[in-house]
Amino acid sequence: MDRMKKKTGERPDVSKQGEKMVINPIEKFGIKSMSVGLLIDEKQALVWRGPMITTALRQLMMDVNWGELDYLVVDMPPGTGDIYLTMAQQFPLSAVVIVTTPQQVSVADTRKSIEMFRMPAISKPILGIVENMSYFSPAELPGSKYHIFGKGGAEELAAEYGLPVLSFLPLFQSLTQKADEGIPAIMQDNAILKTEFIQLAEKVAQQMAVLNATGELVS
């Protein structure tokens, strides 16, 4: 969404809802989006301590006119700090999707995130693991896979923690180019990208349905 703002200059507006002023999220392709990056100048650095980050999260959750939603997906930065405690303890967080890249330095950080969500003080169900930038496929050889960041990171975590791998998301040049234009992967012509993202969404929805119905997850 920050890249979309750079291209279009679009910013969310503010309106009054009853006695409260609310931020209206930007909506594209039927999806509502909001980010702190949309509210500030694109060159402004956010040098914030923990309490300020926590306040910003509360505003994004409570002061945005989200309306009726099927899902609210919160993209969190890597780490295990204050922002995670606030999200897990102050909001009705249903479940977590863990995202890693294949290399060991990423796997090591991701392992800490999994351990954090399994702590008794937080204890949130983990739907599964997504391996981002799993492999690179050049446009001229779309069937070829080059594991430029290594291989097996998500599978290692899945075996260690008994979690399913939800998707191996590839790296395509067109994905970045179209994202800079505000066009999501599902709207692109790349059949491999479409298939991967559709299957990921279906698996997350299925896991959520099972969790809501039984209180347990399918590994």
N, C-alpha and C positions, 0 to 999 in steps of 0.2 A: 504493500500500500504506500510506503514511503516513495518508492520509485514511480508509482502512478502520480503522486502529487507533484513530483519533479517534472513529469511530462505535461500534466494538465493544469497545474496550479490549483487544483480542487482542494477545498478544505471543508470540514464539517461545519454546519451552522448551529445556532443555539435558538431554542424556542421555549415558550412557557407552557408547562403542563400542570394545570392547577395552580398551586402557589409556588411551584418549583421550576427553576430553570434547568433545562436538560439539553444535552448535546445530541444532535441527530447524526447517526453514523452515515458514512458514505455507503451507498448500495450499488453494486454492480452484479449483473447476471443473477439477481435474486439473492445475493449474499451480502449481509451487512458487515462492515469492517470498521474498526476503530483502533487507533494507535496514538501514543503520545507524540510520535513523529509527525502526525498530521496536524498537531496543534501548535507546533513551534516552527521557527525558521529552519530550513534544511541545513544551514551551516552552524546552528546553535548546538553547542556541546552540553549534554545533561550531566553535570557533575553533582550528583545527588548522594546524600547519605541514606541509610536504611529507612528512617522514618518518612523521608520525602518520597521514596519509591513506594512505600506502603500506602501513603496518601494518594499517590497517582493511581495505584491499582484500585483502590476503593472508588475513586472517581470514575474510572473506566467501567467498573462493574455496576455502580449504583446511580451514576449521574448521566448515563447514556440511555437514550430512548430506544432500547432494543426491541420493544414490542413482543409479539408472539414468536418464539423460536422453536425449531425442532432440536437444535443443538447449539450450545455456545462453546466454541473451541478457543482456548486461551493458549497462545504460543509463548512459552516461557523461555527465558535465557538459560544457558547452561549454569549449573551451580546448585548449591544447597543452602542458600542464605535466607535472610528475613522474608524475602518476597514469597518463598515457598511456604514458609510457616503461616504467613498471612492468608495465602490462597487456600491452604488445606484446613486451617482452623476457623476462618471467619466467613467462608463461603461454602455453599452446598456442592462441593466438588464430588462428582459422581464416580469418576474413574480417571486413569492416567494412561497416556500412550507415550512410551519411551522412544526417543529418536537418537540414533547414534550414526556415526560413519564407520567404515570398516577398520581404520587404523587403530593400533593398540592404545595410543594416547587418548583417543576418544572413548574407547571401550572402558578404560580405567575410570574416566570421569563419569561415564554413564552408570557404571557399577555403583558408584557412590549415590547417585540419584535413586537407583532402585532400592538400595539399602535404606535411604531416607524415607521413602514412601512405605516401607515395611516396618518402620519404627512404631511402637505402640502409641506414641503421642500423635502420630500422623495417620498411619494405617489406612491407606487408600488402595483400592483394587487397581491392578495394572492389567490393561487389556492385552498388551503385547508390545513387541518391539518393531520399529521401522528402521531399516538401514538406508539412510540417505546417501546419495552419491556412491551407490553400490558399485557401479561400473560405468565406463564411458563407451558410447557407441557413436562413431563418426557418421556424418550424414551420408557419405558415399558408401559406407559399409554398415547399414543399419542393423544387420544381423550379428555383427561382431561385438564382442564384449572385452573391454580392456580394464582390468582391475587396477587402476592407477593409484588407488589409495589402500591397496591391500585387499584381503579377502577373508571372510569368515568371522568378522567381528560380531554381527548380530547373532549368528548361530552359536558362537561361544557363550554369549550372555543367555540365550534362550535355553541352552543345555544346562547352564549353571543354576538358573533360577526357575526352570520348569515353565517358561513362558513361550507362547507362540510367536513366530516371526510373521508380522502382518504384511510386510511388503519389502521388496528390494527395489528401491527407487533409482532409476538410472540417471545419468548425467548426459544431457543433450545440449548442444549449443543453442538450438531453437528454443529450448525451455527458458533460458536466460533472456534471449532476445525478445521473445513474446511477453515474458513477465515484465520487462522494462516498458512495454506498451500497455500494460494492465490487462493482458489476456492470460487467463489461467490455463494450466496444462490441459484440463478437461475440454477446453474450447479450441484446442489446437488440432492440426491435421495429423500429428504423429500418433499412429495407432498404438504403438508400444506404450507411450506415455498415458494415453487415454485408458488403456486396459489396466495398467498398474494402479492408477489413481481411482478408477471405478472399483476395482477389486479391494483396494484398501478401504474405501468408504463403506463397501458392503460388509467387510469383515468387522469393522468397528461397530457398525449398526447391529450386526448379528451378536457380537459380544455384549453390547449394551442391552439388547433384548433379553438375552439369557441371564445377565446379571440382574436386571429388573424383575424378571420372572422367578428366579430361583435363589438369588443372592450369592450365586457362585459363578465362576468363569470356566470356560472350556479351554484346556491347555493344548 
